[in-house]
Amino acid sequence: MIGWIDAASGASGDMLLGALIDAGVEERAIARAIHTVAPERVELTTSRVRRSSIDALHTRVEVAESTAHRGLPDILAVISQGDVEADVSRHAAAVFTRLAEVEAEVHGIPVSEVHFHEVGALDAVVDIVGVCAGMVALGLDELHCSPVAVGSGTVETRHGLLSVPPPAVAALLAGVPTYAGPAAAELCTPTGAALLRHFVTHWGGQPLMTVQSIGSGAGTRDFGSHPNLLRLLVGATADPTQAAEPASSAGATSQAATGAAVVLETNVDDLDPRLWPQVLGRLFDAGASDAWLTPILMKKGRPAHTLSVLSRPDQAAEVQAAIFSETSAIGLRSTDVGKVALAREFRTVAVGGLQINVKVARLDGTVVSVQPEFDDVVSAAGALGRPVKAVLAEAAAAAGELWSA
């Protein structure tokens, strides 16, 4: 089983809890784990809410008044003394340990001097233990996550007014794809960031999967401008070679593999055209399957190009980041598409004693395309001191026998 988290509106402990329960984890199992570790009175309640017209599950943790400022040893003692599964205890302890390490790093103090305050309050203990119990119950082999919306603006903390993302969130999510997101507010909390960093195994777009259940966990605020919720998709890994054929091809036999892909597009009218070759090369380095430019006319008759990039879903985040970093685009369109790819193999032919790769594609075992790799042709032409067109013609002639292979 695998899962994918859509964190386009950020992440928090209550959003993750709601998504887990909405995806099918028994609420009683999570509540049982919470009650066994809570040193004071707590109560977990759930309710259906709407966030920008989207239905989601909102969880709320009601805790007793407490002025305790717990350090890491106190938190670990609370977790270890609870009657929970060993895996739940292990995950929860690891999450809190990472939080303590980040707080110590951010404030320049020893871990032993960290008192969690906001992130170590009783409701955070409940959120973390509850999410850990839910993840253990799901038993996922892999957990994927989209780029995380962290928010922007400022947030009031006991350390004063801080920029968003606050230092702890920025440190916890260092090295993974993040962006500001749809609202000028704190969208990702330290608890949410720590849980994602602990459980997520892959970062990027939705992987190729057969979805079996979907959970939506609501954030507390309803911004109105966007659905403030976190989605969790749970299912099985899909085999692209076993995907169902379109109805129009029913009864036909083919060795073409079908699967999912993403097309990312943006219109650009203010980029020096000399940069486009470098841009396209960078996109391929980022994992693009294909990339191309289409000349267009934009408003007021300005000449421009539409940049289109084809990518595997699990590479979409890296390709998207490359588009933003290498071009002047500040927005793009994303379209999920189907993809059909013929079975192919590489052979070699010799021209002037140099090897040139030839791509051979087959349909139902019959060769339908034989193409010398152009980069190899150009390299060989340079080494031999011959025109590229002459080397290409000789390579194509040498590859002629592969049509009957």
C-alpha positions in Angstrom: 0.0 0.0 0.0 1.1 3.5 -0.7 -0.2 7.0 0.1 0.1 10.5 -1.3 -0.5 13.7 0.7 -1.7 16.8 -1.1 -0.2 19.6 1.1 -1.2 22.5 -1.2 -2.8 24.2 1.8 -0.1 23.4 4.3 -0.1 20.8 7.1 -0.8 20.6 10.8 -1.4 17.9 13.3 -5.2 18.3 13.3 -5.3 18.3 9.4 -3.3 15.1 9.3 -5.5 13.5 12.0 -8.6 14.4 10.1 -7.3 13.1 6.8 -6.3 9.7 8.4 -9.7 9.2 10.0 -11.5 10.3 6.9 -9.4 7.9 4.8 -10.6 4.9 6.9 -8.4 4.7 10.0 -10.7 3.8 13.0 -11.2 6.9 15.2 -11.4 4.6 18.2 -7.9 3.3 17.6 -6.5 6.8 17.5 -8.5 7.9 20.5 -7.3 4.9 22.5 -3.6 5.7 21.7 -4.2 9.3 22.7 -5.9 8.5 26.0 -3.1 6.1 27.1 -0.4 8.7 26.8 -2.2 11.9 28.0 -1.1 12.8 31.5 -4.1 15.1 31.8 -7.7 15.1 30.6 -8.0 15.2 26.8 -10.9 14.6 24.4 -10.8 14.1 20.7 -13.9 15.2 18.7 -14.6 15.2 15.0 -17.1 17.0 12.8 -17.9 17.4 9.1 -17.1 20.9 7.8 -16.9 22.7 4.5 -13.8 24.6 3.4 -14.5 26.7 0.3 -17.4 24.3 -0.7 -15.3 21.2 -0.2 -16.4 18.7 2.5 -13.7 17.6 5.0 -13.3 16.2 8.5 -12.2 18.6 11.2 -10.7 17.2 14.4 -10.5 19.1 17.7 -8.5 18.2 20.8 -9.9 19.6 24.0 -7.3 19.5 26.8 -7.3 20.5 30.5 -5.7 23.8 31.5 -2.1 23.2 32.0 0.9 25.6 32.7 3.5 22.8 32.3 6.4 23.6 30.0 7.8 20.1 29.3 11.3 19.4 28.1 12.3 16.5 25.9 12.8 14.0 28.8 9.3 14.9 30.1 7.7 14.3 26.7 9.6 11.0 26.1 8.5 9.8 29.6 4.9 10.6 28.8 5.1 8.7 25.6 7.0 5.7 26.9 4.7 5.3 29.9 1.6 5.1 27.8 0.1 1.7 26.9 0.6 2.0 23.1 2.1 -0.1 20.4 5.9 -0.1 20.3 5.9 1.3 16.8 3.6 4.2 17.8 5.8 5.0 20.7 9.0 4.8 18.6 7.6 7.1 15.9 6.3 9.6 18.4 9.5 9.8 20.3 11.5 10.3 17.0 9.2 13.2 16.0 9.6 15.0 19.3 13.3 14.3 19.4 13.7 15.9 15.9 11.5 18.9 17.1 13.8 19.4 20.1 16.9 19.2 17.9 15.6 21.8 15.6 14.5 24.2 18.4 17.9 23.8 19.9 19.6 24.6 16.6 17.4 27.6 15.9 17.9 29.2 19.3 21.5 28.2 19.8 21.0 26.3 23.0 21.6 22.7 24.1 18.8 20.2 23.5 18.5 19.6 27.3 17.5 23.3 27.7 14.6 23.1 25.2 11.2 23.6 26.6 8.7 23.1 23.9 5.9 25.5 25.0 3.7 25.8 21.8 4.9 22.6 20.1 5.2 20.7 23.3 1.8 21.6 24.7 -0.5 18.8 25.5 -2.5 19.1 22.3 0.7 18.7 20.3 1.4 15.5 22.2 -2.1 14.3 21.3 -1.7 15.3 17.6 1.7 13.6 17.2 0.7 10.4 19.0 -2.6 10.3 17.2 -1.0 10.7 13.8 1.7 8.1 14.6 -1.1 5.7 15.6 -2.9 6.4 12.4 0.1 5.9 10.2 1.0 2.6 12.0 -2.6 1.4 11.4 -2.4 2.2 7.7 0.8 0.2 7.4 1.9 2.1 4.2 5.0 0.8 2.4 5.6 4.3 0.9 4.2 7.8 1.6 4.6 10.5 -1.0 3.9 14.2 -0.5 3.4 17.2 -2.8 5.4 20.3 -2.4 4.3 21.9 1.0 2.6 25.3 1.2 4.2 27.0 4.2 2.4 30.4 3.9 3.8 33.9 4.1 3.5 37.0 6.2 4.1 36.9 10.0 3.0 34.9 13.0 2.9 35.8 16.7 4.8 33.4 19.0 6.3 33.5 22.5 9.5 34.6 20.8 7.7 37.6 19.3 6.6 38.3 15.8 8.3 36.0 13.3 8.3 35.7 9.5 6.5 32.8 7.9 7.7 30.1 7.6 9.0 30.4 11.2 12.5 29.2 11.8 11.6 25.8 13.1 9.3 25.0 10.1 12.0 26.3 7.7 14.6 24.1 9.3 12.4 21.0 9.5 11.5 21.2 5.8 15.0 22.1 4.5 15.9 20.0 1.5 12.3 19.3 0.5 10.1 21.2 -2.0 8.2 24.1 -0.4 6.5 27.3 -1.5 4.5 30.2 -0.1 1.1 28.9 -1.0 -2.3 30.5 -1.4 -2.6 32.6 1.8 -0.6 35.2 3.7 -0.7 33.2 7.0 1.1 30.3 8.7 -0.1 27.3 6.7 2.4 24.7 8.0 2.9 24.3 11.7 6.1 22.9 13.4 4.1 19.8 14.4 2.8 19.3 10.8 6.3 19.8 9.4 7.9 17.4 11.8 5.3 14.7 11.1 5.7 15.1 7.3 9.5 15.0 7.5 9.4 11.8 9.6 6.9 9.8 7.6 7.2 11.0 4.0 9.5 8.8 1.9 9.1 10.6 -1.5 8.4 14.2 -2.4 6.6 15.2 -5.6 3.4 14.8 -7.5 1.0 11.9 -7.1 2.7 8.6 -8.0 1.1 6.1 -10.4 -1.4 4.4 -8.1 -4.8 2.8 -7.9 -6.6 5.0 -5.3 -8.8 3.0 -2.9 -9.7 5.7 -0.3 -9.4 9.5 0.1 -9.3 11.4 3.3 -9.6 15.2 3.7 -8.5 16.8 6.9 -9.7 20.4 7.5 -7.7 23.2 8.9 -9.3 25.3 11.6 -9.6 28.5 9.5 -11.8 28.9 6.5 -10.0 31.3 4.3 -12.7 31.4 1.6 -10.1 32.0 -1.1 -9.1 28.3 -1.2 -10.1 25.0 0.5 -8.0 24.9 3.7 -7.6 21.2 3.9 -5.0 18.4 3.5 -5.8 15.4 1.3 -4.6 11.8 1.8 -4.9 9.3 -1.0 -4.4 5.7 -0.1 -4.1 2.8 -2.6 -1.9 0.3 -4.4 1.0 0.8 -6.7 -0.2 0.6 -10.3 1.7 -1.2 -13.0 1.7 1.0 -16.1 2.0 -2.1 -18.4 -1.3 -3.5 -17.0 -3.4 -0.3 -17.4 -6.8 -0.8 -19.0 -6.9 -0.1 -22.8 -9.2 2.6 -24.1 -12.6 1.4 -25.3 -11.8 2.2 -28.9 -8.9 -0.3 -28.9 -10.8 -3.2 -27.3 -9.8 -6.5 -28.7 -6.6 -5.1 -30.2 -3.2 -6.5 -29.1 -0.3 -4.2 -28.5 3.0 -4.1 -26.8 2.6 -0.4 -26.1 2.8 0.5 -22.4 0.2 2.9 -21.1 0.5 5.1 -18.0 0.0 8.5 -16.5 1.9 11.7 -17.2 1.7 15.4 -16.5 1.9 18.3 -19.0 3.1 21.6 -17.5 2.6 24.7 -19.6 3.3 28.4 -19.3 3.2 31.4 -21.7 6.4 33.4 -21.7 6.8 36.8 -23.5 9.8 38.4 -21.6 12.6 35.9 -21.8 15.8 36.4 -23.9 15.3 33.8 -26.7 19.0 32.9 -26.5 18.2 31.2 -23.2 15.7 28.7 -24.5 18.3 26.0 -25.4 19.7 26.2 -21.8 16.2 26.1 -20.4 15.2 23.0 -22.3 18.4 21.2 -21.3 17.8 22.1 -17.7 14.3 20.7 -17.9 15.6 17.4 -19.2 18.2 17.3 -16.4 15.3 17.7 -14.0 13.5 14.6 -15.3 11.3 15.9 -18.2 10.3 13.2 -20.7 9.9 15.9 -23.4 9.8 19.7 -23.7 8.9 21.9 -26.6 8.1 25.6 -27.6 5.1 26.8 -29.6 5.2 30.4 -31.0 2.1 32.4 -30.0 0.7 36.0 -30.0 -0.4 37.3 -26.6 -2.5 40.3 -25.7 -1.6 43.6 -27.5 0.0 41.4 -30.2 3.2 40.6 -28.2 5.1 37.6 -29.6 5.7 34.9 -27.1 6.2 31.2 -26.6 4.2 28.5 -24.9 6.6 26.2 -23.0 5.2 22.7 -22.7 6.8 20.0 -20.7 5.9 16.3 -20.4 6.8 14.7 -17.1 6.2 11.6 -15.0 4.0 12.4 -12.0 6.8 11.6 -9.6 9.1 14.0 -11.4 6.6 16.9 -11.8 7.8 18.8 -8.7 11.4 18.9 -9.8 10.4 19.9 -13.3 8.1 22.6 -12.0 10.9 24.0 -9.8 13.2 24.1 -12.9 10.6 26.0 -14.9 10.3 28.7 -12.2 14.1 28.9 -11.6 15.2 28.9 -15.3 12.5 31.1 -16.9 10.6 34.3 -16.1 7.3 32.4 -15.5 5.4 33.1 -12.3 2.6 30.6 -12.9 1.8 27.5 -14.9 -0.9 25.1 -15.9 -0.8 21.4 -15.0 -2.8 18.8 -16.9 -2.9 15.1 -16.1 -2.8 13.0 -19.3 -2.5 9.4 -20.4 0.7 8.3 -22.2 1.3 5.4 -24.6 4.9 4.3 -25.2 6.1 1.7 -27.7 8.6 -1.0 -26.6 12.0 0.1 -27.6 15.6 -1.0 -27.5 19.0 0.4 -28.5 21.4 -1.2 -31.1 24.6 0.2 -32.5 26.0 0.7 -35.9 29.6 1.8 -37.0 30.4 4.9 -39.1 34.1 5.5 -39.7 35.0 3.1 -36.9 32.8 5.1 -34.4 29.8 3.6 -32.6 26.4 5.3 -33.0 23.3 4.3 -31.0 20.2 3.5 -32.9 16.7 3.5 -31.2 14.5 0.6 -32.5 10.8 0.7 -31.6 8.4 -2.2 -31.9 4.6 -2.7 -32.0 3.4 -6.3 -31.5 6.9 -7.4 -32.1 7.2 -5.6 -35.5 9.8 -2.9 -36.0 8.0 0.3 -36.8 10.8 2.9 -36.2 14.6 2.9 -36.6 16.3 6.2 -35.7 20.1 6.9 -35.2 20.6 9.1 -32.1 21.3 12.5 -33.4 23.7 13.6 -30.6 25.8 10.5 -31.5 25.8 11.5 -35.1 26.9 15.1 -34.4 29.7 13.8 -32.1 30.9 11.3 -34.7 30.8 14.0 -37.5 33.0 16.3 -35.4 35.5 13.5 -34.6 35.6 12.4 -38.3 35.7 15.9 -39.8 32.7 15.2 -42.0 29.4 17.0 -42.6 26.7 15.9 -40.1 24.2 15.2 -43.0 26.7 12.7 -44.5 27.3 10.8 -41.3 23.5 10.8 -40.6 22.8 9.3 -44.0 25.5 6.6 -43.6 24.2 5.7 -40.1 20.7 5.4 -41.4 21.9 3.2 -44.2 23.9 1.0 -41.8 20.8 0.7 -39.6 18.6 -0.4 -42.5 19.0 -4.1 -41.7 17.4 -3.4 -38.2 14.0 -3.0 -39.9 13.9 -6.8 -40.3 15.4 -7.6 -36.9 
